């Protein structure tokens, strides 16, 4: 079976001269060469900050860069026509499109409404800290630029459970909306802050049947319009799992097909929360293994003090590899972002070897690691900072090794604090397949590892070029593989 490899084809500061949708179409040959089988694309619909928005301050889900709204027609990434062309170019090469779906909140309302609210404690959302008060809030969405095309649904305060700004008072905070669907928040998976239903902007009220129906009809329209292969579900721990189960089931039953579904449930130190979410959603979604990301980050910071033999401990990849999407970094963890936890450059080749060349988990690359990136923004102290992210030089080679050679039985040698490795025995369906991987976060390493007797007397070389010596497998199928200090070597069959 062909190895699956995803890429997050954007980052928070994408600002290239070429619009992203155009670049997607142009880069299809690169994706094929690297063995990339799916692209996670950013939110494609109009956001409240218009053509500078990354897309998560979603405004109109039906505007894919088609209407003059929020001072622009095209989104940051391009027009609707360019988006559809990008998806069609991917489809023509057998590459899946994973569309980002933001169902937690809406932003940038068109009209003020007088509504009744109670303010809550930011650190304990179950605690009200004000009586019921009347405020004016931007909770009415009429989408005047679209003029009812595709949907005539008007969002008002009945469609939201909370918001963060009282316009008449010019006061921020978290306000629980008083409506007919019950005082307080929906039942959501995350119990942080007492109840983590409210995340930002206007929080969507999925207890409202009209909202659920509108979002189902939007899902139908989105798929009928674009033909994507799956969805990345944003901020799932802040959304009713019952509603997401209902939405996913509706999409599958309506179109009589399976969609690739992955949820973002950011947890860094408790894999039980991910396990619990899988149980709540009955395996409908894969999840990003944010715990493994955190392990990779900590390993890169602690250097030789980190015990590499425990790199997979406490991760989703260890307990449920089938539902695990592995990644080194993403747009939330990149420098200057709220969840900044960027894996140090020296460790990135090792980290990518760990997610690309093993059989557990499905890896997701990050755009800057393939192309590099430079940008400016304010740091957490308000100072402007210039950031330059270099592409990971070894990444294309690691991808092609995964595509062509990383198959067969896996034998693990995760048995040393500073030097770990594994082998893949290869399989007949993939000629020349079979690899050995060895890495060290300290000094140079050497480890006897079994390749299998089918590789007896065969010569292996380091595909990354970090070791120039050759290694010959003995008659019993074993060899002593090498790696340089603070480095990784990927041993493949020598070809003349």
Buried (B, 14 or more C-beta within 10 A) or exposed (E): EEBBBBBBBBBBBBEEEEBBBBBBBEBBEEBBEBBBBBBBBBBBBBBBBBBEBBBBBBBBBBBBBBBEBBEBBBBBBBBBEBBBBBBEBBBEEEBBBBBBBBBBBBBBBBEBBEBBBBBBBEEEBEEBEEEEBEBBBBBBBBBEBBEEEBBEBBBBBBBBBBBBBBBEEEEEBBBBBBBEBEEBBBEBBBEEBBBBBBBBBBBBBBBBEEBBEBBBBBBBBBBEBBEBBBBBBBBBBBBBBBBBBBBBEBBBEEEEEEBBBBBBBBBBEEBEBBBBBBEBBEEBBBBBBBBBBBBBBBBBEEBBEBBBBBBBEBBBBBBBBEBBBBBBBBBBBBBBBEBBBBBEEEBBBBBBBBBBBBEBBBBBBBBBBBBEBEBEEEEEEEEEEEBEBEBBEBBBBBBBBBBBBBBBEBBEBBEBBBBBBBBBBBBEEBEEBBBBBBBBBBEEBEBEBBBBBBBBEBBBBBBBEBBEEEBEBBEEBBBEBBBBBBBBBBBBBEEE
